Amino acid sequence: MSESPTLVVDGLGVHFGSARSRKQVLRSVSFSVAPGEAVGVIGETGSGKSTIARTVLGLVRPSSGSVTIDGQEVSRFSQRQWRSFRRSGVAQYVFQDPQRSLDPDLTVRESVAEPLFVQGGRSRAEVNEAVRQQFDVVKLESKLLDRLPAELSGGQRQRVAIARALITSPKLLILDEPVSALDSANRVKILGLLSELRLDEVALVFISHDLGSVAGITDRTIVLYQGEIVESAPTSRIINAPQHPYARLLVGSAPTLTNGSISIDERAALRRELVG
């Protein structure tokens, strides 16, 4: 694993709202992800998880701190610089709902090929071959290439979205709740695929509200609570010996990771500890 991080988030702060009603969503968030490393970001709805992803990718402007991707401080980019950076495909994003992230009027082949046509420099035959190879990677049959997204299952659509993200050979891949919109069977299949897809040179950020989803995929996990990082450690340590009350609450709420879920009284005690 390279010593130089692909992603560096340093002292990130984000506010929403007007000057009279500003709400701080992220407070001094700092972490890094190295090539080949998978980092989970977990927290409840409203904790700021997706805001981190959107800020890293330039969809939200930070009020403080910086974001560096592949050695470039992107948090200071102009709109023109962002357009050029996005065309490069260095950083890619897989959304929660594949139904909404894929153009309903484009075939699967066209959707997966689009980032390469935007980049330019390849013939149509080269692009088609790259799409076919990427379909093999995400374990989809080539007969699906000329179908529309509405003709696929939820799990198949999310595999298409992953193929589309990977086709530019990104250095950073952000997955924002990639299985939460799927049924349990497809959730297990996509998590298995993501576990197999661990690529040596890709820095992976897996955002989820469910610790169980990130457990078998990530090397390290960041616990986010009310816009702040309250714990950051190897995933195995978070699962086996969580330190912060909120981390303990998350682990206790995931019975597949422990011998049994925490009791109602224990859950209430942890909640009191958080607010007290």
TORZABA-742872 format. One record per residue (C-alpha): residue number from 1; residue in one letter; x, y, z. Coordinates in nm, 4 decimals, decimal comma. Layout:
% residues N
[NUM; a; [X; Y; Z]]
...
END
This chain:
% residues 276
[1; m; [0,0000; 0,0000; 0,0000]]
[2; s; [0,1452; 0,3373; -0,0981]]
[3; e; [0,2482; 0,5777; 0,1785]]
[4; s; [0,1027; 0,8780; -0,0042]]
[5; p; [-0,2752; 0,9032; 0,0616]]
[6; t; [-0,5122; 0,9324; -0,2321]]
[7; l; [-0,7616; 1,1307; -0,0238]]
[8; v; [-0,6791; 1,3748; 0,2543]]
[9; v; [-0,9608; 1,5543; 0,4379]]
[10; d; [-0,8167; 1,8097; 0,6789]]
[11; g; [-1,0196; 2,0087; 0,9333]]
[12; l; [-1,3304; 2,0038; 0,7158]]
[13; g; [-1,6177; 2,2229; 0,8294]]
[14; v; [-1,9487; 2,2737; 0,6484]]
[15; h; [-2,2326; 2,5131; 0,7300]]
[16; f; [-2,5745; 2,5285; 0,5659]]
[17; g; [-2,8270; 2,8107; 0,5707]]
[18; s; [-2,8101; 3,1903; 0,5707]]
[19; a; [-2,5981; 3,4088; 0,7968]]
[20; r; [-2,8933; 3,4463; 1,0353]]
[21; s; [-2,9733; 3,0750; 1,0569]]
[22; r; [-2,6453; 2,8946; 0,9905]]
[23; k; [-2,6324; 2,5290; 1,0859]]
[24; q; [-2,2992; 2,3546; 1,1249]]
[25; v; [-2,3159; 2,0128; 0,9604]]
[26; l; [-1,9501; 1,9071; 0,9828]]
[27; r; [-1,6976; 2,0093; 1,2484]]
[28; s; [-1,3207; 1,9716; 1,1991]]
[29; v; [-1,3451; 1,6389; 1,0151]]
[30; s; [-1,0018; 1,4962; 0,9301]]
[31; f; [-0,9043; 1,1604; 0,7803]]
[32; s; [-0,7087; 1,0121; 0,4920]]
[33; v; [-0,7398; 0,7075; 0,2663]]
[34; a; [-0,4428; 0,5380; 0,1032]]
[35; p; [-0,4412; 0,3557; -0,2317]]
[36; g; [-0,5871; 0,0099; -0,1826]]
[37; e; [-0,7381; 0,1004; 0,1530]]
[38; a; [-1,1102; 0,0781; 0,2274]]
[39; v; [-1,2469; 0,3130; 0,4922]]
[40; g; [-1,6010; 0,3005; 0,6265]]
[41; v; [-1,7865; 0,6121; 0,7389]]
[42; i; [-2,0813; 0,5213; 0,9587]]
[43; g; [-2,3395; 0,7255; 1,1446]]
[44; e; [-2,7119; 0,7789; 1,1775]]
[45; t; [-2,9227; 0,9846; 0,9360]]
[46; g; [-2,8274; 1,3510; 0,9679]]
[47; s; [-2,4794; 1,2838; 1,1079]]
[48; g; [-2,3125; 1,4381; 0,8008]]
[49; k; [-2,1984; 1,1251; 0,6161]]
[50; s; [-2,3304; 1,2200; 0,2725]]
[51; t; [-2,2182; 1,5798; 0,3238]]
[52; i; [-1,8613; 1,4517; 0,3484]]
[53; a; [-1,9001; 1,2724; 0,0140]]
[54; r; [-2,0594; 1,5709; -0,1558]]
[55; t; [-1,7942; 1,8075; -0,0225]]
[56; v; [-1,5095; 1,5804; -0,1319]]
[57; l; [-1,6571; 1,5761; -0,4831]]
[58; g; [-1,7148; 1,9518; -0,5024]]
[59; l; [-2,0939; 1,9438; -0,4795]]
[60; v; [-2,0793; 2,1325; -0,1478]]
[61; r; [-1,8281; 2,4082; -0,0723]]
[62; p; [-1,6610; 2,3794; 0,2689]]
[63; s; [-1,6635; 2,6706; 0,5118]]
[64; s; [-1,3266; 2,5613; 0,6524]]
[65; g; [-1,0562; 2,3004; 0,5985]]
[66; s; [-0,9372; 2,1371; 0,2786]]
[67; v; [-0,9803; 1,8312; 0,0572]]
[68; t; [-0,6905; 1,6876; -0,1435]]
[69; i; [-0,7393; 1,4125; -0,4027]]
[70; d; [-0,4402; 1,2526; -0,5735]]
[71; g; [-0,2193; 1,5436; -0,4666]]
[72; q; [-0,4568; 1,8176; -0,5858]]
[73; e; [-0,6302; 2,0457; -0,3366]]
[74; v; [-0,9735; 2,0299; -0,4947]]
[75; s; [-1,1533; 2,2332; -0,2280]]
[76; r; [-1,0163; 2,5494; -0,3884]]
[77; f; [-1,1108; 2,4534; -0,7438]]
[78; s; [-1,3116; 2,6857; -0,9662]]
[79; q; [-1,6124; 2,5458; -1,1531]]
[80; r; [-1,3984; 2,5143; -1,4659]]
[81; q; [-1,1323; 2,3193; -1,2787]]
[82; w; [-1,3999; 2,0907; -1,1327]]
[83; r; [-1,5390; 2,0161; -1,4780]]
[84; s; [-1,1943; 1,9178; -1,6011]]
[85; f; [-1,1252; 1,7102; -1,2906]]
[86; r; [-1,4542; 1,5222; -1,3175]]
[87; r; [-1,3893; 1,4435; -1,6842]]
[88; s; [-1,0593; 1,2862; -1,5816]]
[89; g; [-1,2446; 1,0175; -1,3851]]
[90; v; [-0,9916; 1,0263; -1,0987]]
[91; a; [-1,2753; 1,0277; -0,8428]]
[92; q; [-1,6054; 0,8456; -0,8891]]
[93; y; [-1,9266; 0,8257; -0,6880]]
[94; v; [-2,1814; 0,5445; -0,6590]]
[95; f; [-2,5159; 0,6746; -0,5381]]
[96; q; [-2,7623; 0,5120; -0,3011]]
[97; d; [-3,0404; 0,4617; -0,5566]]
[98; p; [-2,9304; 0,3223; -0,8955]]
[99; q; [-3,2774; 0,3868; -1,0361]]
[100; r; [-3,2174; 0,7614; -1,0025]]
[101; s; [-2,8464; 0,7660; -1,0888]]
[102; l; [-2,8833; 0,6013; -1,4310]]
[103; d; [-3,0386; 0,7865; -1,7247]]
[104; p; [-3,3684; 0,6041; -1,7955]]
[105; d; [-3,3420; 0,6791; -2,1691]]
[106; l; [-2,9941; 0,5334; -2,2166]]
[107; t; [-2,9222; 0,1651; -2,2587]]
[108; v; [-2,6929; 0,0023; -2,0067]]
[109; r; [-2,4159; -0,0011; -2,2681]]
[110; e; [-2,4552; 0,3724; -2,3276]]
[111; s; [-2,4595; 0,4548; -1,9557]]
[112; v; [-2,1431; 0,2604; -1,8783]]
[113; a; [-1,9664; 0,3936; -2,1894]]
[114; e; [-2,0571; 0,7590; -2,1330]]
[115; p; [-1,7617; 0,8497; -1,9010]]
[116; l; [-1,5142; 0,7219; -2,1613]]
[117; f; [-1,6771; 0,9188; -2,4436]]
[118; v; [-1,6650; 1,2285; -2,2222]]
[119; q; [-1,2926; 1,1728; -2,1675]]
[120; g; [-1,2338; 1,1243; -2,5397]]
[121; g; [-0,9334; 0,9670; -2,7101]]
[122; r; [-1,0850; 0,6236; -2,7683]]
[123; s; [-1,2545; 0,4698; -3,0695]]
[124; r; [-1,6058; 0,3318; -3,0401]]
[125; a; [-1,4660; -0,0212; -3,0703]]
[126; e; [-1,2242; 0,0430; -2,7827]]
[127; v; [-1,5032; 0,1827; -2,5673]]
[128; n; [-1,7309; -0,1135; -2,6417]]
[129; e; [-1,4544; -0,3564; -2,5472]]
[130; a; [-1,3897; -0,1668; -2,2221]]
[131; v; [-1,7630; -0,1851; -2,1404]]
[132; r; [-1,7695; -0,5578; -2,2080]]
[133; q; [-1,4680; -0,6138; -1,9824]]
[134; q; [-1,6209; -0,4058; -1,7066]]
[135; f; [-1,9402; -0,6094; -1,7297]]
[136; d; [-1,7315; -0,9203; -1,6672]]
[137; v; [-1,5765; -0,7542; -1,3611]]
[138; v; [-1,9160; -0,6830; -1,2006]]
[139; k; [-2,0499; -1,0239; -1,3076]]
[140; l; [-2,3281; -0,9161; -1,5413]]
[141; e; [-2,4289; -1,1020; -1,8558]]
[142; s; [-2,3575; -0,9261; -2,1849]]
[143; k; [-2,7191; -0,9843; -2,2953]]
[144; l; [-2,8174; -0,7032; -2,0559]]
[145; l; [-2,6063; -0,4424; -2,2363]]
[146; d; [-2,8815; -0,3213; -2,4649]]
[147; r; [-3,1561; -0,3071; -2,2052]]
[148; l; [-3,2828; 0,0064; -2,0331]]
[149; p; [-3,2374; 0,0493; -1,6551]]
[150; a; [-3,6108; -0,0070; -1,5964]]
[151; e; [-3,5738; -0,3566; -1,7444]]
[152; l; [-3,3195; -0,4601; -1,4792]]
[153; s; [-3,3538; -0,5637; -1,1167]]
[154; g; [-3,2322; -0,3337; -0,8389]]
[155; g; [-2,9220; -0,5430; -0,7861]]
[156; q; [-2,8428; -0,5451; -1,1584]]
[157; r; [-2,8850; -0,1661; -1,1759]]
[158; q; [-2,6425; -0,1167; -0,8878]]
[159; r; [-2,3885; -0,3425; -1,0612]]
[160; v; [-2,4266; -0,1244; -1,3707]]
[161; a; [-2,3668; 0,1862; -1,1583]]
[162; i; [-2,0529; 0,0280; -1,0117]]
[163; a; [-1,9302; -0,0673; -1,3605]]
[164; r; [-1,9886; 0,2901; -1,4774]]
[165; a; [-1,7858; 0,4231; -1,1837]]
[166; l; [-1,4975; 0,1820; -1,2345]]
[167; i; [-1,4623; 0,2151; -1,6107]]
[168; t; [-1,2415; 0,5259; -1,5856]]
[169; s; [-0,9997; 0,3391; -1,3533]]
[170; p; [-1,0534; 0,5893; -1,0705]]
[171; k; [-0,8082; 0,6424; -0,7888]]
[172; l; [-1,0882; 0,7256; -0,5449]]
[173; l; [-1,4256; 0,5519; -0,5302]]
[174; i; [-1,6963; 0,6774; -0,2933]]
[175; l; [-1,9938; 0,4509; -0,2273]]
[176; d; [-2,2804; 0,6358; -0,0582]]
[177; e; [-2,5205; 0,3852; 0,1046]]
[178; p; [-2,4838; 0,1587; -0,2013]]
[179; v; [-2,7000; -0,1247; -0,0658]]
[180; s; [-2,9629; 0,0525; 0,1439]]
[181; a; [-3,2114; 0,0743; -0,1460]]
[182; l; [-3,1847; -0,3001; -0,2186]]
[183; d; [-3,3708; -0,5998; -0,0810]]
[184; s; [-3,1826; -0,8334; 0,1514]]
[185; a; [-3,0858; -1,0848; -0,1185]]
[186; n; [-2,9430; -0,8210; -0,3515]]
[187; r; [-2,7788; -0,6447; -0,0567]]
[188; v; [-2,5791; -0,9575; 0,0237]]
[189; k; [-2,4800; -1,0038; -0,3422]]
[190; i; [-2,3597; -0,6444; -0,3858]]
[191; l; [-2,1638; -0,6529; -0,0586]]
[192; g; [-2,0010; -0,9762; -0,1774]]
[193; l; [-1,9132; -0,8162; -0,5091]]
[194; l; [-1,7635; -0,5088; -0,3399]]
[195; s; [-1,5559; -0,7324; -0,1172]]
[196; e; [-1,4181; -0,9122; -0,4233]]
[197; l; [-1,3579; -0,5868; -0,6114]]
[198; r; [-1,0967; -0,4585; -0,3680]]
[199; l; [-0,8393; -0,3137; -0,6079]]
[200; d; [-0,4793; -0,2482; -0,5007]]
[201; e; [-0,4652; 0,1091; -0,6276]]
[202; v; [-0,8181; 0,2311; -0,5541]]
[203; a; [-0,8921; 0,4234; -0,2342]]
[204; l; [-1,2426; 0,3264; -0,1258]]
[205; v; [-1,4790; 0,5217; 0,0996]]
[206; f; [-1,7901; 0,3246; 0,2003]]
[207; i; [-2,0622; 0,5376; 0,3610]]
[208; s; [-2,3373; 0,3633; 0,5548]]
[209; h; [-2,5652; 0,3886; 0,8577]]
[210; d; [-2,5194; 0,0139; 0,9081]]
[211; l; [-2,1975; -0,1144; 1,0628]]
[212; g; [-2,2831; -0,4643; 0,9469]]
[213; s; [-2,2603; -0,3534; 0,5835]]
[214; v; [-1,9056; -0,2197; 0,6153]]
[215; a; [-1,7728; -0,4908; 0,8467]]
[216; g; [-1,6506; -0,7344; 0,5834]]
[217; i; [-1,5283; -0,4751; 0,3343]]
[218; t; [-1,3375; -0,2023; 0,5176]]
[219; d; [-0,9950; -0,1941; 0,6809]]
[220; r; [-1,0748; 0,1044; 0,8983]]
[221; t; [-1,3969; 0,2679; 1,0155]]
[222; i; [-1,4764; 0,6261; 1,1089]]
[223; v; [-1,7716; 0,6816; 1,3416]]
[224; l; [-1,9496; 1,0115; 1,2773]]
[225; y; [-2,1864; 1,1593; 1,5349]]
[226; q; [-2,3552; 1,4981; 1,4965]]
[227; g; [-2,1012; 1,6128; 1,2383]]
[228; e; [-1,7901; 1,5088; 1,4294]]
[229; i; [-1,5629; 1,2060; 1,4204]]
[230; v; [-1,5988; 1,0445; 1,7626]]
[231; e; [-1,3977; 0,7304; 1,6892]]
[232; s; [-1,1591; 0,6107; 1,4186]]
[233; a; [-0,9923; 0,2714; 1,4326]]
[234; p; [-0,9429; -0,0564; 1,2459]]
[235; t; [-1,2870; -0,1981; 1,1720]]
[236; s; [-1,2185; -0,5105; 1,3764]]
[237; r; [-1,1454; -0,2978; 1,6832]]
[238; i; [-1,4587; -0,0887; 1,6353]]
[239; i; [-1,6614; -0,4096; 1,6264]]
[240; n; [-1,4895; -0,5902; 1,9127]]
[241; a; [-1,3989; -0,3036; 2,1470]]
[242; p; [-1,5835; 0,0199; 2,0617]]
[243; q; [-1,4828; 0,3081; 2,2887]]
[244; h; [-1,7309; 0,5905; 2,2321]]
[245; p; [-2,0906; 0,5464; 2,3607]]
[246; y; [-2,2313; 0,6030; 2,0123]]
[247; a; [-1,9958; 0,3432; 1,8612]]
[248; r; [-2,1035; 0,0981; 2,1315]]
[249; l; [-2,4672; 0,1734; 2,0464]]
[250; l; [-2,4039; 0,1032; 1,6762]]
[251; v; [-2,2290; -0,2255; 1,7483]]
[252; g; [-2,4980; -0,3328; 1,9926]]
[253; s; [-2,7658; -0,2559; 1,7333]]
[254; a; [-2,6058; -0,4940; 1,4814]]
[255; p; [-2,6766; -0,8436; 1,6208]]
[256; t; [-2,5016; -1,0133; 1,3283]]
[257; l; [-2,1731; -0,8683; 1,4600]]
[258; t; [-2,2196; -0,9734; 1,8211]]
[259; n; [-2,3620; -1,2607; 2,0170]]
[260; g; [-2,6813; -1,0642; 2,0617]]
[261; s; [-2,8153; -0,7133; 2,0436]]
[262; i; [-2,8082; -0,4873; 2,3484]]
[263; s; [-3,1107; -0,4666; 2,5700]]
[264; i; [-3,3564; -0,1775; 2,5730]]
[265; d; [-3,2158; -0,0667; 2,9112]]
[266; e; [-2,8571; -0,0727; 2,7820]]
[267; r; [-2,9602; 0,1207; 2,4721]]
[268; a; [-3,1322; 0,3833; 2,6883]]
[269; a; [-2,8250; 0,4116; 2,9121]]
[270; l; [-2,5986; 0,4719; 2,6121]]
[271; r; [-2,8367; 0,7360; 2,4778]]
[272; r; [-2,8310; 0,9120; 2,8164]]
[273; e; [-2,4519; 0,9013; 2,8111]]
[274; l; [-2,4502; 1,0624; 2,4673]]
[275; v; [-2,6727; 1,3532; 2,5635]]
[276; g; [-2,5324; 1,3929; 2,9135]]
END
